[in-house]
């Protein structure tokens, strides 16, 4: 059975390769998702819709450089630098980010993204 860290990595890979059904299989039906100070999103389909819009109109994320990962009995915390293209001004960006994933059983039930990038400041 994969560790929680491996589940997070598999979920991220599914999202950024466009395997949306695979992506949603890692999430609970009532998953809570929030990026920075944007409005909250609930449910796998709402997260998929948000990410599709983000990746095509605001910030095309190109990669992650993971700095550190911590796993507890019910949580994963991942510190990384993210690279991407900020679409409105066609500018390449790199920024620090901290993601917190809370699990219920084997699935992610709460996902918070703390990205230090102006795209997320609304």
Biopython code that builds the backbone (N, CA, C, O; Angstrom):
import numpy as np
from Bio.PDB.StructureBuilder import StructureBuilder

atoms = [
    (1, "UNK", "N", (0.848, -1.182, 0.000)),
    (1, "UNK", "CA", (0.000, 0.000, 0.000)),
    (1, "UNK", "C", (0.892, 1.243, 0.000)),
    (1, "UNK", "O", (1.847, 1.317, 0.773)),
    (2, "UNK", "N", (0.586, 2.223, -0.865)),
    (2, "UNK", "CA", (1.416, 3.434, -0.925)),
    (2, "UNK", "C", (1.311, 4.261, 0.352)),
    (2, "UNK", "O", (0.286, 4.254, 1.034)),
    (3, "UNK", "N", (2.391, 4.971, 0.658)),
    (3, "UNK", "CA", (2.367, 5.891, 1.792)),
    (3, "UNK", "C", (1.507, 7.108, 1.422)),
    (3, "UNK", "O", (1.128, 7.286, 0.264)),
    (4, "UNK", "N", (1.216, 7.916, 2.398)),
    (4, "UNK", "CA", (0.463, 9.143, 2.122)),
    (4, "UNK", "C", (1.262, 10.066, 1.192)),
    (4, "UNK", "O", (0.689, 10.693, 0.301)),
    (5, "UNK", "N", (2.563, 10.149, 1.393)),
    (5, "UNK", "CA", (3.410, 10.963, 0.506)),
    (5, "UNK", "C", (3.309, 10.447, -0.926)),
    (5, "UNK", "O", (3.172, 11.240, -1.858)),
    (6, "UNK", "N", (3.375, 9.147, -1.112)),
    (6, "UNK", "CA", (3.251, 8.576, -2.458)),
    (6, "UNK", "C", (1.885, 8.863, -3.058)),
    (6, "UNK", "O", (1.781, 9.123, -4.256)),
    (7, "UNK", "N", (0.843, 8.822, -2.250)),
    (7, "UNK", "CA", (-0.510, 9.141, -2.739)),
    (7, "UNK", "C", (-0.582, 10.593, -3.218)),
    (7, "UNK", "O", (-1.157, 10.874, -4.269)),
    (8, "UNK", "N", (0.001, 11.508, -2.448)),
    (8, "UNK", "CA", (0.015, 12.917, -2.849)),
    (8, "UNK", "C", (0.759, 13.061, -4.180)),
    (8, "UNK", "O", (0.276, 13.738, -5.088)),
    (9, "UNK", "N", (1.908, 12.442, -4.301)),
    (9, "UNK", "CA", (2.687, 12.529, -5.539)),
    (9, "UNK", "C", (1.918, 11.947, -6.728)),
    (9, "UNK", "O", (1.943, 12.513, -7.821)),
    (10, "UNK", "N", (1.242, 10.831, -6.519)),
    (10, "UNK", "CA", (0.449, 10.215, -7.589)),
    (10, "UNK", "C", (-0.718, 11.116, -7.974)),
    (10, "UNK", "O", (-1.033, 11.249, -9.157)),
    (11, "UNK", "N", (-1.358, 11.731, -6.994)),
    (11, "UNK", "CA", (-2.470, 12.644, -7.262)),
    (11, "UNK", "C", (-1.998, 13.846, -8.065)),
    (11, "UNK", "O", (-2.648, 14.238, -9.035)),
    (12, "UNK", "N", (-0.874, 14.433, -7.673)),
    (12, "UNK", "CA", (-0.321, 15.582, -8.394)),
    (12, "UNK", "C", (0.034, 15.196, -9.835)),
    (12, "UNK", "O", (-0.257, 15.942, -10.769)),
    (13, "UNK", "N", (0.658, 14.041, -10.009)),
    (13, "UNK", "CA", (1.009, 13.578, -11.358)),
    (13, "UNK", "C", (-0.234, 13.416, -12.215)),
    (13, "UNK", "O", (-0.250, 13.826, -13.376)),
    (14, "UNK", "N", (-1.265, 12.825, -11.655)),
    (14, "UNK", "CA", (-2.515, 12.650, -12.409)),
    (14, "UNK", "C", (-3.072, 14.003, -12.839)),
    (14, "UNK", "O", (-3.493, 14.156, -13.985)),
    (15, "UNK", "N", (-3.081, 14.983, -11.943)),
    (15, "UNK", "CA", (-3.624, 16.305, -12.270)),
    (15, "UNK", "C", (-2.833, 16.975, -13.383)),
    (15, "UNK", "O", (-3.414, 17.503, -14.331)),
    (16, "UNK", "N", (-1.522, 16.956, -13.270)),
    (16, "UNK", "CA", (-0.704, 17.708, -14.214)),
    (16, "UNK", "C", (-0.419, 16.958, -15.510)),
    (16, "UNK", "O", (0.257, 17.478, -16.398)),
    (17, "UNK", "N", (-0.936, 15.736, -15.619)),
    (17, "UNK", "CA", (-0.894, 15.031, -16.906)),
    (17, "UNK", "C", (-2.284, 14.942, -17.516)),
    (17, "UNK", "O", (-2.460, 14.329, -18.568)),
    (18, "UNK", "N", (-3.269, 15.545, -16.871)),
    (18, "UNK", "CA", (-4.625, 15.574, -17.406)),
    (18, "UNK", "C", (-5.447, 14.322, -17.162)),
    (18, "UNK", "O", (-6.490, 14.137, -17.790)),
    (19, "UNK", "N", (-4.991, 13.455, -16.256)),
    (19, "UNK", "CA", (-5.758, 12.260, -15.889)),
    (19, "UNK", "C", (-6.722, 12.653, -14.773)),
    (19, "UNK", "O", (-6.483, 12.348, -13.605)),
    (20, "UNK", "N", (-7.811, 13.329, -15.136)),
    (20, "UNK", "CA", (-8.710, 13.897, -14.150)),
    (20, "UNK", "C", (-9.473, 12.843, -13.370)),
    (20, "UNK", "O", (-9.739, 13.040, -12.184)),
    (21, "UNK", "N", (-9.832, 11.737, -13.992)),
    (21, "UNK", "CA", (-10.504, 10.672, -13.241)),
    (21, "UNK", "C", (-9.543, 10.081, -12.208)),
    (21, "UNK", "O", (-9.925, 9.837, -11.063)),
    (22, "UNK", "N", (-8.303, 9.857, -12.619)),
    (22, "UNK", "CA", (-7.297, 9.380, -11.672)),
    (22, "UNK", "C", (-7.080, 10.374, -10.551)),
    (22, "UNK", "O", (-7.003, 9.991, -9.383)),
    (23, "UNK", "N", (-6.981, 11.646, -10.896)),
    (23, "UNK", "CA", (-6.805, 12.718, -9.918)),
    (23, "UNK", "C", (-7.914, 12.676, -8.867)),
    (23, "UNK", "O", (-7.639, 12.683, -7.667)),
    (24, "UNK", "N", (-9.154, 12.633, -9.318)),
    (24, "UNK", "CA", (-10.289, 12.680, -8.399)),
    (24, "UNK", "C", (-10.380, 11.429, -7.523)),
    (24, "UNK", "O", (-10.991, 11.472, -6.455)),
    (25, "UNK", "N", (-9.789, 10.326, -7.954)),
    (25, "UNK", "CA", (-9.855, 9.092, -7.167)),
    (25, "UNK", "C", (-9.069, 9.193, -5.855)),
    (25, "UNK", "O", (-9.247, 8.358, -4.968)),
    (26, "UNK", "N", (-8.207, 10.199, -5.721)),
    (26, "UNK", "CA", (-7.428, 10.391, -4.494)),
    (26, "UNK", "C", (-8.134, 11.294, -3.486)),
    (26, "UNK", "O", (-7.628, 11.509, -2.384)),
    (27, "UNK", "N", (-9.309, 11.827, -3.861)),
    (27, "UNK", "CA", (-10.000, 12.812, -3.040)),
    (27, "UNK", "C", (-11.298, 12.260, -2.466)),
    (27, "UNK", "O", (-11.982, 11.467, -3.114)),
    (28, "UNK", "N", (-11.639, 12.681, -1.244)),
    (28, "UNK", "CA", (-12.940, 12.314, -0.684)),
    (28, "UNK", "C", (-14.031, 13.073, -1.438)),
    (28, "UNK", "O", (-13.747, 14.065, -2.109)),
    (29, "UNK", "N", (-15.258, 12.617, -1.332)),
    (29, "UNK", "CA", (-16.362, 13.248, -2.068)),
    (29, "UNK", "C", (-16.656, 14.663, -1.578)),
    (29, "UNK", "O", (-17.255, 15.456, -2.305)),
    (30, "UNK", "N", (-16.239, 14.992, -0.342)),
    (30, "UNK", "CA", (-16.493, 16.325, 0.211)),
    (30, "UNK", "C", (-15.199, 17.094, 0.482)),
    (30, "UNK", "O", (-15.162, 17.957, 1.359)),
    (31, "UNK", "N", (-14.149, 16.785, -0.262)),
    (31, "UNK", "CA", (-12.837, 17.394, -0.062)),
    (31, "UNK", "C", (-12.926, 18.923, -0.075)),
    (31, "UNK", "O", (-13.665, 19.512, -0.863)),
    (32, "UNK", "N", (-12.158, 19.545, 0.813)),
    (32, "UNK", "CA", (-12.056, 21.001, 0.911)),
    (32, "UNK", "C", (-10.731, 21.404, 0.284)),
    (32, "UNK", "O", (-9.702, 20.786, 0.558)),
    (33, "UNK", "N", (-10.746, 22.442, -0.560)),
    (33, "UNK", "CA", (-9.540, 22.898, -1.248)),
    (33, "UNK", "C", (-9.500, 24.417, -1.195)),
    (33, "UNK", "O", (-10.504, 25.085, -1.443)),
    (34, "UNK", "N", (-8.338, 24.951, -0.871)),
    (34, "UNK", "CA", (-8.183, 26.400, -0.844)),
    (34, "UNK", "C", (-6.760, 26.768, -1.227)),
    (34, "UNK", "O", (-5.796, 26.190, -0.725)),
    (35, "UNK", "N", (-6.644, 27.743, -2.127)),
    (35, "UNK", "CA", (-5.347, 28.258, -2.546)),
    (35, "UNK", "C", (-5.234, 29.690, -2.056)),
    (35, "UNK", "O", (-6.043, 30.546, -2.413)),
    (36, "UNK", "N", (-4.216, 29.942, -1.228)),
    (36, "UNK", "CA", (-3.993, 31.295, -0.729)),
    (36, "UNK", "C", (-5.239, 31.885, -0.126)),
    (36, "UNK", "O", (-5.885, 31.274, 0.725)),
    (37, "UNK", "N", (-5.578, 33.099, -0.581)),
    (37, "UNK", "CA", (-6.763, 33.758, -0.047)),
    (37, "UNK", "C", (-7.912, 33.757, -1.055)),
    (37, "UNK", "O", (-8.785, 34.624, -1.004)),
    (38, "UNK", "N", (-7.912, 32.778, -1.976)),
    (38, "UNK", "CA", (-9.030, 32.653, -2.903)),
    (38, "UNK", "C", (-10.193, 31.970, -2.198)),
    (38, "UNK", "O", (-10.040, 31.430, -1.102)),
    (39, "UNK", "N", (-11.331, 32.000, -2.825)),
    (39, "UNK", "CA", (-12.493, 31.345, -2.238)),
    (39, "UNK", "C", (-12.265, 29.842, -2.132)),
    (39, "UNK", "O", (-11.521, 29.259, -2.920)),
    (40, "UNK", "N", (-12.905, 29.233, -1.162)),
    (40, "UNK", "CA", (-12.789, 27.785, -0.994)),
    (40, "UNK", "C", (-13.527, 27.067, -2.115)),
    (40, "UNK", "O", (-14.467, 27.597, -2.707)),
    (41, "UNK", "N", (-13.082, 25.866, -2.385)),
    (41, "UNK", "CA", (-13.715, 24.986, -3.366)),
    (41, "UNK", "C", (-13.970, 23.667, -2.658)),
    (41, "UNK", "O", (-13.123, 23.194, -1.901)),
    (42, "UNK", "N", (-15.134, 23.069, -2.899)),
    (42, "UNK", "CA", (-15.469, 21.793, -2.261)),
    (42, "UNK", "C", (-15.867, 20.767, -3.305)),
    (42, "UNK", "O", (-16.627, 21.051, -4.230)),
    (43, "UNK", "N", (-15.332, 19.560, -3.131)),
    (43, "UNK", "CA", (-15.672, 18.446, -3.996)),
    (43, "UNK", "C", (-14.678, 18.253, -5.123)),
    (43, "UNK", "O", (-14.125, 19.226, -5.635)),
    (44, "UNK", "N", (-14.444, 17.001, -5.519)),
    (44, "UNK", "CA", (-13.467, 16.692, -6.566)),
    (44, "UNK", "C", (-13.732, 17.398, -7.899)),
    (44, "UNK", "O", (-12.796, 17.889, -8.531)),
    (45, "UNK", "N", (-14.989, 17.455, -8.331)),
    (45, "UNK", "CA", (-15.276, 18.086, -9.623)),
    (45, "UNK", "C", (-15.001, 19.582, -9.572)),
    (45, "UNK", "O", (-14.496, 20.150, -10.540)),
    (46, "UNK", "N", (-15.326, 20.224, -8.459)),
    (46, "UNK", "CA", (-15.058, 21.659, -8.315)),
    (46, "UNK", "C", (-13.555, 21.941, -8.328)),
    (46, "UNK", "O", (-13.120, 22.954, -8.876)),
    (47, "UNK", "N", (-12.766, 21.057, -7.733)),
    (47, "UNK", "CA", (-11.314, 21.225, -7.758)),
    (47, "UNK", "C", (-10.797, 21.040, -9.180)),
    (47, "UNK", "O", (-9.970, 21.822, -9.648)),
    (48, "UNK", "N", (-11.277, 20.016, -9.864)),
    (48, "UNK", "CA", (-10.877, 19.809, -11.263)),
    (48, "UNK", "C", (-11.197, 21.055, -12.087)),
    (48, "UNK", "O", (-10.344, 21.534, -12.834)),
    (49, "UNK", "N", (-12.397, 21.577, -11.963)),
    (49, "UNK", "CA", (-12.801, 22.769, -12.718)),
    (49, "UNK", "C", (-11.898, 23.954, -12.403)),
    (49, "UNK", "O", (-11.478, 24.677, -13.307)),
    (50, "UNK", "N", (-11.599, 24.153, -11.119)),
    (50, "UNK", "CA", (-10.716, 25.253, -10.705)),
    (50, "UNK", "C", (-9.330, 25.086, -11.328)),
    (50, "UNK", "O", (-8.785, 26.030, -11.900)),
    (51, "UNK", "N", (-8.763, 23.888, -11.214)),
    (51, "UNK", "CA", (-7.418, 23.661, -11.741)),
    (51, "UNK", "C", (-7.368, 23.814, -13.253)),
    (51, "UNK", "O", (-6.416, 24.387, -13.783)),
    (52, "UNK", "N", (-8.370, 23.314, -13.952)),
    (52, "UNK", "CA", (-8.394, 23.472, -15.415)),
    (52, "UNK", "C", (-8.414, 24.947, -15.796)),
    (52, "UNK", "O", (-7.694, 25.364, -16.703)),
    (53, "UNK", "N", (-9.234, 25.736, -15.110)),
    (53, "UNK", "CA", (-9.299, 27.173, -15.392)),
    (53, "UNK", "C", (-7.973, 27.845, -15.054)),
    (53, "UNK", "O", (-7.456, 28.631, -15.848)),
    (54, "UNK", "N", (-7.418, 27.541, -13.878)),
    (54, "UNK", "CA", (-6.147, 28.118, -13.459)),
    (54, "UNK", "C", (-5.047, 27.822, -14.473)),
    (54, "UNK", "O", (-4.328, 28.725, -14.900)),
    (55, "UNK", "N", (-4.921, 26.559, -14.854)),
    (55, "UNK", "CA", (-3.820, 26.128, -15.714)),
    (55, "UNK", "C", (-3.924, 26.650, -17.138)),
    (55, "UNK", "O", (-2.916, 26.706, -17.843)),
    (56, "UNK", "N", (-5.118, 27.032, -17.577)),
    (56, "UNK", "CA", (-5.276, 27.508, -18.951)),
    (56, "UNK", "C", (-5.433, 29.019, -19.059)),
    (56, "UNK", "O", (-5.245, 29.576, -20.141)),
    (57, "UNK", "N", (-5.777, 29.704, -17.953)),
    (57, "UNK", "CA", (-6.018, 31.138, -18.079)),
    (57, "UNK", "C", (-5.224, 32.008, -17.108)),
    (57, "UNK", "O", (-5.136, 33.221, -17.298)),
    (58, "UNK", "N", (-4.653, 31.411, -16.081)),
    (58, "UNK", "CA", (-3.952, 32.217, -15.091)),
    (58, "UNK", "C", (-2.488, 31.830, -14.908)),
    (58, "UNK", "O", (-1.600, 32.675, -15.022)),
    (59, "UNK", "N", (-2.241, 30.559, -14.626)),
    (59, "UNK", "CA", (-0.886, 30.135, -14.293)),
    (59, "UNK", "C", (-0.658, 28.714, -14.790)),
    (59, "UNK", "O", (-1.196, 27.759, -14.230)),
    (60, "UNK", "N", (0.131, 28.579, -15.830)),
    (60, "UNK", "CA", (0.467, 27.255, -16.359)),
    (60, "UNK", "C", (1.655, 26.719, -15.558)),
    (60, "UNK", "O", (2.802, 27.081, -15.818)),
    (61, "UNK", "N", (1.373, 25.866, -14.594)),
    (61, "UNK", "CA", (2.423, 25.318, -13.738)),
    (61, "UNK", "C", (3.235, 24.316, -14.547)),
    (61, "UNK", "O", (2.687, 23.413, -15.179)),
    (62, "UNK", "N", (4.556, 24.496, -14.512)),
    (62, "UNK", "CA", (5.452, 23.649, -15.322)),
    (62, "UNK", "C", (6.214, 22.615, -14.499)),
    (62, "UNK", "O", (6.602, 21.570, -15.021)),
    (63, "UNK", "N", (6.428, 22.897, -13.231)),
    (63, "UNK", "CA", (7.182, 21.931, -12.447)),
    (63, "UNK", "C", (7.294, 22.306, -10.987)),
    (63, "UNK", "O", (6.951, 23.413, -10.569)),
    (64, "UNK", "N", (7.790, 21.337, -10.220)),
    (64, "UNK", "CA", (7.963, 21.478, -8.777)),
    (64, "UNK", "C", (9.370, 21.034, -8.412)),
    (64, "UNK", "O", (9.870, 20.036, -8.932)),
    (65, "UNK", "N", (9.997, 21.768, -7.527)),
    (65, "UNK", "CA", (11.254, 21.339, -6.930)),
    (65, "UNK", "C", (10.962, 21.169, -5.445)),
    (65, "UNK", "O", (10.943, 22.139, -4.687)),
    (66, "UNK", "N", (10.738, 19.929, -5.042)),
    (66, "UNK", "CA", (10.356, 19.648, -3.654)),
    (66, "UNK", "C", (11.580, 19.825, -2.759)),
    (66, "UNK", "O", (12.634, 19.231, -2.986)),
    (67, "UNK", "N", (11.408, 20.657, -1.738)),
    (67, "UNK", "CA", (12.474, 20.938, -0.777)),
    (67, "UNK", "C", (12.431, 19.975, 0.407)),
    (67, "UNK", "O", (13.466, 19.487, 0.862)),
    (68, "UNK", "N", (11.213, 19.708, 0.903)),
    (68, "UNK", "CA", (11.049, 18.824, 2.056)),
    (68, "UNK", "C", (9.608, 18.328, 2.101)),
    (68, "UNK", "O", (8.686, 18.995, 1.632)),
    (69, "UNK", "N", (9.441, 17.138, 2.677)),
    (69, "UNK", "CA", (8.111, 16.560, 2.844)),
    (69, "UNK", "C", (8.052, 15.922, 4.235)),
    (69, "UNK", "O", (8.983, 15.240, 4.664)),
    (70, "UNK", "N", (6.944, 16.161, 4.920)),
    (70, "UNK", "CA", (6.719, 15.569, 6.229)),
    (70, "UNK", "C", (5.411, 14.806, 6.202)),
    (70, "UNK", "O", (4.436, 15.248, 5.594)),
    (71, "UNK", "N", (5.393, 13.658, 6.866)),
    (71, "UNK", "CA", (4.180, 12.846, 6.948)),
    (71, "UNK", "C", (3.903, 12.500, 8.401)),
    (71, "UNK", "O", (4.793, 12.065, 9.132)),
    (72, "UNK", "N", (2.649, 12.700, 8.810)),
    (72, "UNK", "CA", (2.201, 12.271, 10.129)),
    (72, "UNK", "C", (1.165, 11.166, 9.911)),
    (72, "UNK", "O", (0.981, 10.701, 8.786)),
    (73, "UNK", "N", (0.506, 10.758, 10.958)),
    (73, "UNK", "CA", (-0.504, 9.704, 10.832)),
    (73, "UNK", "C", (-1.650, 10.110, 9.914)),
    (73, "UNK", "O", (-2.261, 9.252, 9.277)),
    (74, "UNK", "N", (-1.953, 11.418, 9.835)),
    (74, "UNK", "CA", (-3.100, 11.838, 9.031)),
    (74, "UNK", "C", (-2.818, 12.989, 8.070)),
    (74, "UNK", "O", (-3.731, 13.440, 7.377)),
    (75, "UNK", "N", (-1.578, 13.475, 8.009)),
    (75, "UNK", "CA", (-1.270, 14.648, 7.196)),
    (75, "UNK", "C", (0.023, 14.483, 6.420)),
    (75, "UNK", "O", (0.904, 13.705, 6.785)),
    (76, "UNK", "N", (0.107, 15.251, 5.324)),
    (76, "UNK", "CA", (1.356, 15.412, 4.580)),
    (76, "UNK", "C", (1.549, 16.908, 4.381)),
    (76, "UNK", "O", (0.614, 17.622, 4.017)),
    (77, "UNK", "N", (2.764, 17.373, 4.621)),
    (77, "UNK", "CA", (3.122, 18.767, 4.366)),
    (77, "UNK", "C", (4.280, 18.741, 3.374)),
    (77, "UNK", "O", (5.270, 18.040, 3.581)),
    (78, "UNK", "N", (4.147, 19.513, 2.290)),
    (78, "UNK", "CA", (5.162, 19.523, 1.248)),
    (78, "UNK", "C", (5.610, 20.960, 0.989)),
    (78, "UNK", "O", (4.796, 21.827, 0.671)),
    (79, "UNK", "N", (6.908, 21.197, 1.130)),
    (79, "UNK", "CA", (7.503, 22.496, 0.828)),
    (79, "UNK", "C", (8.204, 22.383, -0.518)),
    (79, "UNK", "O", (8.975, 21.450, -0.747)),
    (80, "UNK", "N", (7.934, 23.341, -1.416)),
    (80, "UNK", "CA", (8.497, 23.253, -2.762)),
    (80, "UNK", "C", (8.669, 24.633, -3.369)),
    (80, "UNK", "O", (8.132, 25.624, -2.873)),
    (81, "UNK", "N", (9.426, 24.676, -4.447)),
    (81, "UNK", "CA", (9.462, 25.821, -5.342)),
    (81, "UNK", "C", (8.739, 25.389, -6.599)),
    (81, "UNK", "O", (8.958, 24.287, -7.102)),
    (82, "UNK", "N", (7.874, 26.257, -7.107)),
    (82, "UNK", "CA", (7.063, 25.959, -8.276)),
    (82, "UNK", "C", (7.506, 26.880, -9.402)),
    (82, "UNK", "O", (7.795, 28.054, -9.176)),
    (83, "UNK", "N", (7.558, 26.343, -10.616)),
    (83, "UNK", "CA", (7.841, 27.157, -11.796)),
    (83, "UNK", "C", (6.645, 27.103, -12.726)),
    (83, "UNK", "O", (5.920, 26.110, -12.784)),
    (84, "UNK", "N", (6.458, 28.192, -13.449)),
    (84, "UNK", "CA", (5.344, 28.222, -14.379)),
    (84, "UNK", "C", (5.313, 29.492, -15.199)),
    (84, "UNK", "O", (6.182, 30.356, -15.084)),
    (85, "UNK", "N", (4.299, 29.583, -16.022)),
    (85, "UNK", "CA", (4.074, 30.750, -16.865)),
    (85, "UNK", "C", (2.819, 31.455, -16.374)),
    (85, "UNK", "O", (1.732, 30.878, -16.370)),
    (86, "UNK", "N", (2.979, 32.718, -15.956)),
    (86, "UNK", "CA", (1.821, 33.519, -15.565)),
    (86, "UNK", "C", (1.205, 34.030, -16.865)),
    (86, "UNK", "O", (1.778, 34.889, -17.534)),
    (87, "UNK", "N", (0.058, 33.508, -17.212)),
    (87, "UNK", "CA", (-0.540, 33.695, -18.533)),
    (87, "UNK", "C", (-0.922, 35.145, -18.839)),
    (87, "UNK", "O", (-0.633, 35.600, -19.946)),
    (88, "UNK", "N", (-1.545, 35.892, -17.941)),
    (88, "UNK", "CA", (-1.957, 37.248, -18.312)),
    (88, "UNK", "C", (-0.823, 38.152, -18.808)),
    (88, "UNK", "O", (-1.037, 38.971, -19.701)),
    (89, "UNK", "N", (0.386, 38.013, -18.236)),
    (89, "UNK", "CA", (1.490, 38.863, -18.684)),
    (89, "UNK", "C", (2.605, 38.069, -19.370)),
    (89, "UNK", "O", (3.666, 38.615, -19.672)),
    (90, "UNK", "N", (2.359, 36.773, -19.616)),
    (90, "UNK", "CA", (3.309, 35.908, -20.326)),
    (90, "UNK", "C", (4.694, 35.920, -19.663)),
    (90, "UNK", "O", (5.715, 35.944, -20.350)),
    (91, "UNK", "N", (4.719, 35.905, -18.340)),
    (91, "UNK", "CA", (5.967, 35.972, -17.583)),
    (91, "UNK", "C", (6.265, 34.641, -16.900)),
    (91, "UNK", "O", (5.398, 34.061, -16.246)),
    (92, "UNK", "N", (7.500, 34.161, -17.058)),
    (92, "UNK", "CA", (7.952, 32.972, -16.338)),
    (92, "UNK", "C", (8.131, 33.345, -14.875)),
    (92, "UNK", "O", (8.720, 34.378, -14.556)),
    (93, "UNK", "N", (7.620, 32.502, -13.990)),
    (93, "UNK", "CA", (7.709, 32.770, -12.563)),
    (93, "UNK", "C", (8.219, 31.536, -11.824)),
    (93, "UNK", "O", (8.044, 30.399, -12.261)),
    (94, "UNK", "N", (8.845, 31.806, -10.705)),
    (94, "UNK", "CA", (9.230, 30.752, -9.763)),
    (94, "UNK", "C", (8.896, 31.282, -8.382)),
    (94, "UNK", "O", (9.217, 32.425, -8.055)),
    (95, "UNK", "N", (8.252, 30.453, -7.570)),
    (95, "UNK", "CA", (7.805, 30.927, -6.264)),
    (95, "UNK", "C", (7.773, 29.783, -5.266)),
    (95, "UNK", "O", (7.598, 28.624, -5.641)),
    (96, "UNK", "N", (7.947, 30.121, -3.974)),
    (96, "UNK", "CA", (7.842, 29.106, -2.925)),
    (96, "UNK", "C", (6.381, 28.776, -2.648)),
    (96, "UNK", "O", (5.488, 29.607, -2.815)),
    (97, "UNK", "N", (6.169, 27.543, -2.224)),
    (97, "UNK", "CA", (4.808, 27.077, -1.958)),
    (97, "UNK", "C", (4.861, 26.020, -0.857)),
    (97, "UNK", "O", (5.807, 25.237, -0.771)),
    (98, "UNK", "N", (3.847, 26.016, -0.038)),
    (98, "UNK", "CA", (3.698, 25.003, 1.006)),
    (98, "UNK", "C", (2.293, 24.435, 0.889)),
    (98, "UNK", "O", (1.316, 25.178, 0.987)),
    (99, "UNK", "N", (2.178, 23.141, 0.681)),
    (99, "UNK", "CA", (0.884, 22.469, 0.587)),
    (99, "UNK", "C", (0.677, 21.595, 1.815)),
    (99, "UNK", "O", (1.596, 20.918, 2.276)),
    (100, "UNK", "N", (-0.543, 21.623, 2.335)),
    (100, "UNK", "CA", (-0.920, 20.778, 3.462)),
    (100, "UNK", "C", (-2.069, 19.895, 3.003)),
    (100, "UNK", "O", (-3.096, 20.390, 2.538)),
    (101, "UNK", "N", (-1.892, 18.585, 3.135)),
    (101, "UNK", "CA", (-2.892, 17.595, 2.738)),
    (101, "UNK", "C", (-3.320, 16.851, 3.993)),
    (101, "UNK", "O", (-2.489, 16.270, 4.690)),
    (102, "UNK", "N", (-4.618, 16.868, 4.280)),
    (102, "UNK", "CA", (-5.155, 16.121, 5.414)),
    (102, "UNK", "C", (-5.950, 14.942, 4.862)),
    (102, "UNK", "O", (-6.730, 15.087, 3.921)),
    (103, "UNK", "N", (-5.742, 13.793, 5.453)),
    (103, "UNK", "CA", (-6.354, 12.561, 4.977)),
    (103, "UNK", "C", (-7.477, 12.111, 5.893)),
    (103, "UNK", "O", (-7.429, 12.303, 7.108)),
    (104, "UNK", "N", (-8.483, 11.512, 5.287)),
    (104, "UNK", "CA", (-9.492, 10.726, 5.985)),
    (104, "UNK", "C", (-9.371, 9.343, 5.372)),
    (104, "UNK", "O", (-9.705, 9.135, 4.205)),
    (105, "UNK", "N", (-8.898, 8.415, 6.159)),
    (105, "UNK", "CA", (-8.595, 7.093, 5.603)),
    (105, "UNK", "C", (-7.457, 7.211, 4.600)),
    (105, "UNK", "O", (-6.398, 7.753, 4.916)),
    (106, "UNK", "N", (-7.672, 6.709, 3.401)),
    (106, "UNK", "CA", (-6.637, 6.704, 2.367)),
    (106, "UNK", "C", (-6.782, 7.847, 1.363)),
    (106, "UNK", "O", (-6.024, 7.924, 0.396)),
    (107, "UNK", "N", (-7.762, 8.743, 1.591)),
    (107, "UNK", "CA", (-8.022, 9.809, 0.623)),
    (107, "UNK", "C", (-7.816, 11.191, 1.244)),
    (107, "UNK", "O", (-7.924, 11.375, 2.456)),
    (108, "UNK", "N", (-7.519, 12.140, 0.384)),
    (108, "UNK", "CA", (-7.320, 13.519, 0.821)),
    (108, "UNK", "C", (-8.683, 14.164, 1.051)),
    (108, "UNK", "O", (-9.543, 14.170, 0.170)),
    (109, "UNK", "N", (-8.859, 14.705, 2.248)),
    (109, "UNK", "CA", (-10.129, 15.351, 2.594)),
    (109, "UNK", "C", (-9.997, 16.865, 2.749)),
    (109, "UNK", "O", (-11.002, 17.574, 2.790)),
    (110, "UNK", "N", (-8.777, 17.358, 2.834)),
    (110, "UNK", "CA", (-8.531, 18.790, 3.011)),
    (110, "UNK", "C", (-7.177, 19.088, 2.372)),
    (110, "UNK", "O", (-6.176, 18.447, 2.693)),
    (111, "UNK", "N", (-7.151, 20.075, 1.456)),
    (111, "UNK", "CA", (-5.925, 20.414, 0.735)),
    (111, "UNK", "C", (-5.803, 21.924, 0.726)),
    (111, "UNK", "O", (-6.642, 22.624, 0.159)),
    (112, "UNK", "N", (-4.748, 22.421, 1.362)),
    (112, "UNK", "CA", (-4.507, 23.866, 1.441)),
    (112, "UNK", "C", (-3.188, 24.180, 0.750)),
    (112, "UNK", "O", (-2.185, 23.499, 0.963)),
    (113, "UNK", "N", (-3.200, 25.212, -0.074)),
    (113, "UNK", "CA", (-2.022, 25.618, -0.839)),
    (113, "UNK", "C", (-1.644, 27.029, -0.411)),
    (113, "UNK", "O", (-2.443, 27.958, -0.529)),
    (114, "UNK", "N", (-0.435, 27.181, 0.079)),
    (114, "UNK", "CA", (0.071, 28.487, 0.494)),
    (114, "UNK", "C", (1.186, 28.869, -0.469)),
    (114, "UNK", "O", (2.362, 28.596, -0.228)),
    (115, "UNK", "N", (0.789, 29.503, -1.559)),
    (115, "UNK", "CA", (1.713, 29.875, -2.626)),
    (115, "UNK", "C", (2.042, 31.352, -2.515)),
    (115, "UNK", "O", (1.153, 32.177, -2.301)),
    (116, "UNK", "N", (3.328, 31.691, -2.660)),
    (116, "UNK", "CA", (3.767, 33.077, -2.603)),
    (116, "UNK", "C", (3.931, 33.561, -4.050)),
    (116, "UNK", "O", (5.045, 33.701, -4.554)),
    (117, "UNK", "N", (2.795, 33.811, -4.696)),
    (117, "UNK", "CA", (2.762, 34.234, -6.098)),
    (117, "UNK", "C", (1.562, 35.152, -6.273)),
    (117, "UNK", "O", (0.461, 34.795, -5.853)),
    (118, "UNK", "N", (1.739, 36.345, -6.888)),
    (118, "UNK", "CA", (0.632, 37.297, -7.024)),
    (118, "UNK", "C", (-0.611, 36.749, -7.746)),
    (118, "UNK", "O", (-1.707, 37.271, -7.543)),
    (119, "UNK", "N", (-0.469, 35.727, -8.569)),
    (119, "UNK", "CA", (-1.622, 35.147, -9.252)),
    (119, "UNK", "C", (-2.699, 34.756, -8.256)),
    (119, "UNK", "O", (-3.889, 34.838, -8.561)),
    (120, "UNK", "N", (-2.289, 34.332, -7.066)),
    (120, "UNK", "CA", (-3.239, 33.811, -6.084)),
    (120, "UNK", "C", (-3.800, 34.888, -5.160)),
    (120, "UNK", "O", (-4.633, 34.585, -4.306)),
    (121, "UNK", "N", (-3.367, 36.120, -5.310)),
    (121, "UNK", "CA", (-3.853, 37.188, -4.455)),
    (121, "UNK", "C", (-4.987, 37.893, -5.179)),
    (121, "UNK", "O", (-4.757, 38.611, -6.151)),
    (122, "UNK", "N", (-6.193, 37.692, -4.714)),
    (122, "UNK", "CA", (-7.384, 38.255, -5.366)),
    (122, "UNK", "C", (-8.002, 39.304, -4.477)),
    (122, "UNK", "O", (-9.015, 39.901, -4.840)),
]
sb = StructureBuilder()
sb.init_structure("model")
sb.init_model(0)
sb.init_chain("A")
sb.init_seg("    ")
for serial, (resi, resn, name, xyz) in enumerate(atoms, 1):
    if name == "N":
        sb.init_residue(resn, " ", resi, " ")
    sb.init_atom(name, np.array(xyz, "f"), 0.0, 1.0, " ", f" {name:<3s}", serial, name[0])
structure = sb.get_structure()
